Structures are given as structure tokens and as C-alpha cells.
């Protein structure tokens, strides 16, 4: 994913999330071409901070990706 390539961050991966693993996550986000990077506030009752530093880094990286000419 282009968004993650330029990010200087700890180990990252893209994988399906099992509910049993959610409690071990520090933050969660959703992204696509229309919404940018949006924090996920909770999954199955597990709360996540909306101001986790990785979310700001992802938002900055998203904004820095050059647009494509149509």
C-alpha cells in the first residue's frame, strides 16, 4: 500500500483481523480514496484513541501522496 511505504514506523502488516486479536491493537483506521485516513473508535467494545500518533503520521502520508491526473 503506497500509504504505508513512505511511513517510518514500527513493523506493520495488512491482514484480516480476528476479534481475539483486537485487544492487542494500539489503534485502528480505515482508508479509501474518498475519506483519507479515519480513526476507528472501537471494535467489539475495545476502545481505540482517536489521537494515536500513528494516525497523524498516516494522515500526513496520505496528504503527501500526489494526485493522479484523470
PDB file as gemmi writes it, atoms N, CA and C in Angstrom:
CRYST1    1.000    1.000    1.000  90.00  90.00  90.00 P 1                      
ATOM      1  N   UNK A   1       0.849  -1.164   0.000  1.00  0.00           N  
ATOM      2  CA  UNK A   1       0.000   0.000   0.000  1.00  0.00           C  
ATOM      3  C   UNK A   1       0.896   1.229   0.000  1.00  0.00           C  
ATOM      4  N   UNK A   2       0.687   2.096  -0.957  1.00  0.00           N  
ATOM      5  CA  UNK A   2       1.502   3.304  -1.106  1.00  0.00           C  
ATOM      6  C   UNK A   2       1.512   4.131   0.171  1.00  0.00           C  
ATOM      7  N   UNK A   3       0.416   4.195   0.864  1.00  0.00           N  
ATOM      8  CA  UNK A   3       0.315   4.972   2.100  1.00  0.00           C  
ATOM      9  C   UNK A   3       1.328   4.502   3.141  1.00  0.00           C  
ATOM     10  N   UNK A   4       1.534   3.220   3.266  1.00  0.00           N  
ATOM     11  CA  UNK A   4       2.426   2.686   4.293  1.00  0.00           C  
ATOM     12  C   UNK A   4       3.890   2.651   3.862  1.00  0.00           C  
ATOM     13  N   UNK A   5       4.161   2.648   2.565  1.00  0.00           N  
ATOM     14  CA  UNK A   5       5.543   2.538   2.085  1.00  0.00           C  
ATOM     15  C   UNK A   5       6.440   3.655   2.581  1.00  0.00           C  
ATOM     16  N   UNK A   6       5.961   4.872   2.588  1.00  0.00           N  
ATOM     17  CA  UNK A   6       6.784   6.006   2.973  1.00  0.00           C  
ATOM     18  C   UNK A   6       6.761   6.295   4.457  1.00  0.00           C  
ATOM     19  N   UNK A   7       6.072   5.500   5.217  1.00  0.00           N  
ATOM     20  CA  UNK A   7       5.912   5.754   6.644  1.00  0.00           C  
ATOM     21  C   UNK A   7       7.071   5.138   7.416  1.00  0.00           C  
ATOM     22  N   UNK A   8       7.761   5.952   8.195  1.00  0.00           N  
ATOM     23  CA  UNK A   8       8.846   5.467   9.042  1.00  0.00           C  
ATOM     24  C   UNK A   8       8.223   5.063  10.379  1.00  0.00           C  
ATOM     25  N   UNK A   9       7.802   3.822  10.457  1.00  0.00           N  
ATOM     26  CA  UNK A   9       7.075   3.354  11.636  1.00  0.00           C  
ATOM     27  C   UNK A   9       7.506   1.932  11.975  1.00  0.00           C  
ATOM     28  N   UNK A  10       7.140   1.485  13.160  1.00  0.00           N  
ATOM     29  CA  UNK A  10       7.437   0.099  13.524  1.00  0.00           C  
ATOM     30  C   UNK A  10       6.769  -0.871  12.556  1.00  0.00           C  
ATOM     31  N   UNK A  11       7.052  -2.130  12.747  1.00  0.00           N  
ATOM     32  CA  UNK A  11       6.511  -3.178  11.887  1.00  0.00           C  
ATOM     33  C   UNK A  11       5.022  -2.975  11.643  1.00  0.00           C  
ATOM     34  N   UNK A  12       4.621  -3.139  10.413  1.00  0.00           N  
ATOM     35  CA  UNK A  12       3.230  -3.009  10.028  1.00  0.00           C  
ATOM     36  C   UNK A  12       2.861  -4.137   9.094  1.00  0.00           C  
ATOM     37  N   UNK A  13       1.611  -4.483   9.070  1.00  0.00           N  
ATOM     38  CA  UNK A  13       1.164  -5.537   8.176  1.00  0.00           C  
ATOM     39  C   UNK A  13      -0.291  -5.295   7.800  1.00  0.00           C  
ATOM     40  N   UNK A  14      -0.663  -5.875   6.695  1.00  0.00           N  
ATOM     41  CA  UNK A  14      -2.046  -5.860   6.262  1.00  0.00           C  
ATOM     42  C   UNK A  14      -2.531  -7.296   6.335  1.00  0.00           C  
ATOM     43  N   UNK A  15      -3.567  -7.520   7.127  1.00  0.00           N  
ATOM     44  CA  UNK A  15      -4.072  -8.876   7.330  1.00  0.00           C  
ATOM     45  C   UNK A  15      -5.489  -8.814   7.873  1.00  0.00           C  
ATOM     46  N   UNK A  16      -6.234  -9.876   7.685  1.00  0.00           N  
ATOM     47  CA  UNK A  16      -7.553  -9.931   8.317  1.00  0.00           C  
ATOM     48  C   UNK A  16      -7.380  -9.855   9.837  1.00  0.00           C  
ATOM     49  N   UNK A  17      -8.322  -9.214  10.500  1.00  0.00           N  
ATOM     50  CA  UNK A  17      -8.264  -9.072  11.954  1.00  0.00           C  
ATOM     51  C   UNK A  17      -9.282 -10.012  12.587  1.00  0.00           C  
ATOM     52  N   UNK A  18      -8.802 -10.844  13.474  1.00  0.00           N  
ATOM     53  CA  UNK A  18      -9.681 -11.720  14.237  1.00  0.00           C  
ATOM     54  C   UNK A  18     -10.110 -10.973  15.499  1.00  0.00           C  
ATOM     55  N   UNK A  19     -11.337 -11.142  15.946  1.00  0.00           N  
ATOM     56  CA  UNK A  19     -11.802 -10.444  17.142  1.00  0.00           C  
ATOM     57  C   UNK A  19     -10.916 -10.713  18.350  1.00  0.00           C  
ATOM     58  N   UNK A  20     -10.346 -11.887  18.447  1.00  0.00           N  
ATOM     59  CA  UNK A  20      -9.464 -12.211  19.581  1.00  0.00           C  
ATOM     60  C   UNK A  20      -8.207 -11.345  19.572  1.00  0.00           C  
ATOM     61  N   UNK A  21      -7.809 -10.821  18.418  1.00  0.00           N  
ATOM     62  CA  UNK A  21      -6.592 -10.017  18.298  1.00  0.00           C  
ATOM     63  C   UNK A  21      -6.827  -8.525  18.558  1.00  0.00           C  
ATOM     64  N   UNK A  22      -8.067  -8.091  18.537  1.00  0.00           N  
ATOM     65  CA  UNK A  22      -8.387  -6.669  18.641  1.00  0.00           C  
ATOM     66  C   UNK A  22      -7.842  -6.059  19.929  1.00  0.00           C  
ATOM     67  N   UNK A  23      -7.914  -6.773  21.031  1.00  0.00           N  
ATOM     68  CA  UNK A  23      -7.462  -6.212  22.316  1.00  0.00           C  
ATOM     69  C   UNK A  23      -5.958  -5.942  22.335  1.00  0.00           C  
ATOM     70  N   UNK A  24      -5.203  -6.493  21.392  1.00  0.00           N  
ATOM     71  CA  UNK A  24      -3.756  -6.277  21.323  1.00  0.00           C  
ATOM     72  C   UNK A  24      -3.376  -5.133  20.390  1.00  0.00           C  
ATOM     73  N   UNK A  25      -4.341  -4.493  19.773  1.00  0.00           N  
ATOM     74  CA  UNK A  25      -4.074  -3.426  18.823  1.00  0.00           C  
ATOM     75  C   UNK A  25      -3.975  -2.082  19.542  1.00  0.00           C  
ATOM     76  N   UNK A  26      -3.053  -1.235  19.107  1.00  0.00           N  
ATOM     77  CA  UNK A  26      -2.878   0.092  19.696  1.00  0.00           C  
ATOM     78  C   UNK A  26      -3.817   1.115  19.068  1.00  0.00           C  
ATOM     79  N   UNK A  27      -4.158   0.920  17.798  1.00  0.00           N  
ATOM     80  CA  UNK A  27      -5.026   1.851  17.077  1.00  0.00           C  
ATOM     81  C   UNK A  27      -5.617   1.111  15.890  1.00  0.00           C  
ATOM     82  N   UNK A  28      -6.654   1.700  15.326  1.00  0.00           N  
ATOM     83  CA  UNK A  28      -7.277   1.125  14.137  1.00  0.00           C  
ATOM     84  C   UNK A  28      -7.708   2.273  13.233  1.00  0.00           C  
ATOM     85  N   UNK A  29      -7.674   2.029  11.911  1.00  0.00           N  
ATOM     86  CA  UNK A  29      -8.091   3.058  10.965  1.00  0.00           C  
ATOM     87  C   UNK A  29      -8.707   2.416   9.736  1.00  0.00           C  
ATOM     88  N   UNK A  30      -9.429   3.231   9.017  1.00  0.00           N  
ATOM     89  CA  UNK A  30      -9.989   2.836   7.728  1.00  0.00           C  
ATOM     90  C   UNK A  30      -9.558   3.885   6.720  1.00  0.00           C  
ATOM     91  N   UNK A  31      -9.346   3.463   5.494  1.00  0.00           N  
ATOM     92  CA  UNK A  31      -8.950   4.407   4.461  1.00  0.00           C  
ATOM     93  C   UNK A  31      -9.500   3.971   3.108  1.00  0.00           C  
ATOM     94  N   UNK A  32      -9.728   4.938   2.272  1.00  0.00           N  
ATOM     95  CA  UNK A  32     -10.014   4.710   0.865  1.00  0.00           C  
ATOM     96  C   UNK A  32      -9.843   6.033   0.140  1.00  0.00           C  
ATOM     97  N   UNK A  33     -10.089   6.055  -1.121  1.00  0.00           N  
ATOM     98  CA  UNK A  33      -9.810   7.247  -1.926  1.00  0.00           C  
ATOM     99  C   UNK A  33     -10.694   8.433  -1.552  1.00  0.00           C  
ATOM    100  N   UNK A  34     -11.839   8.215  -0.992  1.00  0.00           N  
ATOM    101  CA  UNK A  34     -12.744   9.329  -0.715  1.00  0.00           C  
ATOM    102  C   UNK A  34     -12.670   9.873   0.698  1.00  0.00           C  
ATOM    103  N   UNK A  35     -12.194   9.087   1.669  1.00  0.00           N  
ATOM    104  CA  UNK A  35     -12.225   9.563   3.051  1.00  0.00           C  
ATOM    105  C   UNK A  35     -10.863   9.824   3.662  1.00  0.00           C  
ATOM    106  N   UNK A  36      -9.801   9.524   2.958  1.00  0.00           N  
ATOM    107  CA  UNK A  36      -8.473   9.694   3.557  1.00  0.00           C  
ATOM    108  C   UNK A  36      -8.247   8.653   4.636  1.00  0.00           C  
ATOM    109  N   UNK A  37      -7.757   9.076   5.787  1.00  0.00           N  
ATOM    110  CA  UNK A  37      -7.498   8.173   6.914  1.00  0.00           C  
ATOM    111  C   UNK A  37      -8.434   8.559   8.048  1.00  0.00           C  
ATOM    112  N   UNK A  38      -9.253   7.627   8.464  1.00  0.00           N  
ATOM    113  CA  UNK A  38     -10.201   7.881   9.558  1.00  0.00           C  
ATOM    114  C   UNK A  38      -9.944   6.893  10.677  1.00  0.00           C  
ATOM    115  N   UNK A  39      -9.894   7.403  11.886  1.00  0.00           N  
ATOM    116  CA  UNK A  39      -9.685   6.518  13.026  1.00  0.00           C  
ATOM    117  C   UNK A  39     -10.945   5.703  13.280  1.00  0.00           C  
ATOM    118  N   UNK A  40     -10.742   4.508  13.781  1.00  0.00           N  
ATOM    119  CA  UNK A  40     -11.832   3.641  14.221  1.00  0.00           C  
ATOM    120  C   UNK A  40     -11.863   3.762  15.739  1.00  0.00           C  
ATOM    121  N   UNK A  41     -12.994   4.145  16.297  1.00  0.00           N  
ATOM    122  CA  UNK A  41     -13.058   4.405  17.737  1.00  0.00           C  
ATOM    123  C   UNK A  41     -13.202   3.137  18.571  1.00  0.00           C  
ATOM    124  N   UNK A  42     -13.806   2.098  18.020  1.00  0.00           N  
ATOM    125  CA  UNK A  42     -13.982   0.865  18.789  1.00  0.00           C  
ATOM    126  C   UNK A  42     -14.281  -0.300  17.861  1.00  0.00           C  
ATOM    127  N   UNK A  43     -13.855  -1.468  18.281  1.00  0.00           N  
ATOM    128  CA  UNK A  43     -14.187  -2.723  17.609  1.00  0.00           C  
ATOM    129  C   UNK A  43     -14.618  -3.703  18.687  1.00  0.00           C  
ATOM    130  N   UNK A  44     -15.807  -4.193  18.578  1.00  0.00           N  
ATOM    131  CA  UNK A  44     -16.329  -5.187  19.515  1.00  0.00           C  
ATOM    132  C   UNK A  44     -16.131  -4.766  20.979  1.00  0.00           C  
ATOM    133  N   UNK A  45     -16.359  -3.491  21.250  1.00  0.00           N  
ATOM    134  CA  UNK A  45     -16.262  -2.990  22.608  1.00  0.00           C  
ATOM    135  C   UNK A  45     -14.872  -2.567  23.055  1.00  0.00           C  
ATOM    136  N   UNK A  46     -13.858  -2.819  22.250  1.00  0.00           N  
ATOM    137  CA  UNK A  46     -12.494  -2.396  22.571  1.00  0.00           C  
ATOM    138  C   UNK A  46     -12.310  -0.981  22.021  1.00  0.00           C  
ATOM    139  N   UNK A  47     -11.997  -0.031  22.900  1.00  0.00           N  
ATOM    140  CA  UNK A  47     -11.852   1.374  22.528  1.00  0.00           C  
ATOM    141  C   UNK A  47     -10.434   1.663  22.019  1.00  0.00           C  
ATOM    142  N   UNK A  48     -10.340   2.557  21.034  1.00  0.00           N  
ATOM    143  CA  UNK A  48      -9.059   2.997  20.496  1.00  0.00           C  
ATOM    144  C   UNK A  48      -8.988   4.520  20.569  1.00  0.00           C  
ATOM    145  N   UNK A  49      -7.795   5.072  20.837  1.00  0.00           N  
ATOM    146  CA  UNK A  49      -7.663   6.527  20.882  1.00  0.00           C  
ATOM    147  C   UNK A  49      -7.772   7.123  19.472  1.00  0.00           C  
ATOM    148  N   UNK A  50      -8.448   8.247  19.366  1.00  0.00           N  
ATOM    149  CA  UNK A  50      -8.561   8.909  18.063  1.00  0.00           C  
ATOM    150  C   UNK A  50      -7.337   9.762  17.756  1.00  0.00           C  
ATOM    151  N   UNK A  51      -6.478   9.946  18.773  1.00  0.00           N  
ATOM    152  CA  UNK A  51      -5.307  10.804  18.591  1.00  0.00           C  
ATOM    153  C   UNK A  51      -3.987  10.035  18.707  1.00  0.00           C  
ATOM    154  N   UNK A  52      -4.007   8.745  18.411  1.00  0.00           N  
ATOM    155  CA  UNK A  52      -2.769   7.952  18.450  1.00  0.00           C  
ATOM    156  C   UNK A  52      -1.785   8.539  17.428  1.00  0.00           C  
ATOM    157  N   UNK A  53      -0.503   8.652  17.775  1.00  0.00           N  
ATOM    158  CA  UNK A  53       0.484   9.268  16.862  1.00  0.00           C  
ATOM    159  C   UNK A  53       0.550   8.621  15.476  1.00  0.00           C  
ATOM    160  N   UNK A  54       0.322   7.342  15.383  1.00  0.00           N  
ATOM    161  CA  UNK A  54       0.398   6.697  14.069  1.00  0.00           C  
ATOM    162  C   UNK A  54      -0.706   7.209  13.150  1.00  0.00           C  
ATOM    163  N   UNK A  55      -1.841   7.604  13.701  1.00  0.00           N  
ATOM    164  CA  UNK A  55      -2.921   8.130  12.867  1.00  0.00           C  
ATOM    165  C   UNK A  55      -2.537   9.467  12.241  1.00  0.00           C  
ATOM    166  N   UNK A  56      -1.883  10.321  13.004  1.00  0.00           N  
ATOM    167  CA  UNK A  56      -1.410  11.597  12.452  1.00  0.00           C  
ATOM    168  C   UNK A  56      -0.370  11.350  11.368  1.00  0.00           C  
ATOM    169  N   UNK A  57       0.530  10.403  11.599  1.00  0.00           N  
ATOM    170  CA  UNK A  57       1.549  10.087  10.594  1.00  0.00           C  
ATOM    171  C   UNK A  57       0.904   9.546   9.327  1.00  0.00           C  
ATOM    172  N   UNK A  58      -0.105   8.703   9.468  1.00  0.00           N  
ATOM    173  CA  UNK A  58      -0.811   8.171   8.299  1.00  0.00           C  
ATOM    174  C   UNK A  58      -1.546   9.274   7.542  1.00  0.00           C  
ATOM    175  N   UNK A  59      -2.174  10.174   8.270  1.00  0.00           N  
ATOM    176  CA  UNK A  59      -2.875  11.287   7.611  1.00  0.00           C  
ATOM    177  C   UNK A  59      -1.901  12.172   6.842  1.00  0.00           C  
ATOM    178  N   UNK A  60      -0.751  12.454   7.456  1.00  0.00           N  
ATOM    179  CA  UNK A  60       0.264  13.267   6.773  1.00  0.00           C  
ATOM    180  C   UNK A  60       0.776  12.555   5.523  1.00  0.00           C  
ATOM    181  N   UNK A  61       1.014  11.255   5.636  1.00  0.00           N  
ATOM    182  CA  UNK A  61       1.493  10.485   4.491  1.00  0.00           C  
ATOM    183  C   UNK A  61       0.428  10.449   3.383  1.00  0.00           C  
ATOM    184  N   UNK A  62      -0.815  10.338   3.769  1.00  0.00           N  
ATOM    185  CA  UNK A  62      -1.913  10.303   2.784  1.00  0.00           C  
ATOM    186  C   UNK A  62      -1.970  11.613   2.003  1.00  0.00           C  
ATOM    187  N   UNK A  63      -1.892  12.715   2.719  1.00  0.00           N  
ATOM    188  CA  UNK A  63      -1.949  14.039   2.077  1.00  0.00           C  
ATOM    189  C   UNK A  63      -0.755  14.248   1.139  1.00  0.00           C  
ATOM    190  N   UNK A  64       0.387  13.648   1.465  1.00  0.00           N  
ATOM    191  CA  UNK A  64       1.594  13.816   0.661  1.00  0.00           C  
ATOM    192  C   UNK A  64       1.603  12.996  -0.626  1.00  0.00           C  
ATOM    193  N   UNK A  65       0.700  12.040  -0.751  1.00  0.00           N  
ATOM    194  CA  UNK A  65       0.656  11.234  -1.971  1.00  0.00           C  
ATOM    195  C   UNK A  65       0.140  12.102  -3.116  1.00  0.00           C  
ATOM    196  N   UNK A  66       0.920  12.221  -4.191  1.00  0.00           N  
ATOM    197  CA  UNK A  66       0.482  13.075  -5.301  1.00  0.00           C  
ATOM    198  C   UNK A  66      -0.792  12.523  -5.949  1.00  0.00           C  
ATOM    199  N   UNK A  67      -1.668  13.438  -6.328  1.00  0.00           N  
ATOM    200  CA  UNK A  67      -2.887  13.020  -7.031  1.00  0.00           C  
ATOM    201  C   UNK A  67      -2.562  12.525  -8.422  1.00  0.00           C  
ATOM    202  N   UNK A  68      -3.459  11.752  -8.968  1.00  0.00           N  
ATOM    203  CA  UNK A  68      -3.283  11.234 -10.321  1.00  0.00           C  
ATOM    204  C   UNK A  68      -4.158  12.036 -11.275  1.00  0.00           C  
ATOM    205  N   UNK A  69      -3.592  12.398 -12.382  1.00  0.00           N  
ATOM    206  CA  UNK A  69      -4.341  13.127 -13.400  1.00  0.00           C  
ATOM    207  C   UNK A  69      -5.317  12.177 -14.070  1.00  0.00           C  
ATOM    208  N   UNK A  70      -6.547  12.615 -14.193  1.00  0.00           N  
ATOM    209  CA  UNK A  70      -7.576  11.789 -14.843  1.00  0.00           C  
ATOM    210  C   UNK A  70      -7.794  12.230 -16.273  1.00  0.00           C  
TER     211      UNK A  70                                                      
END                                                                             
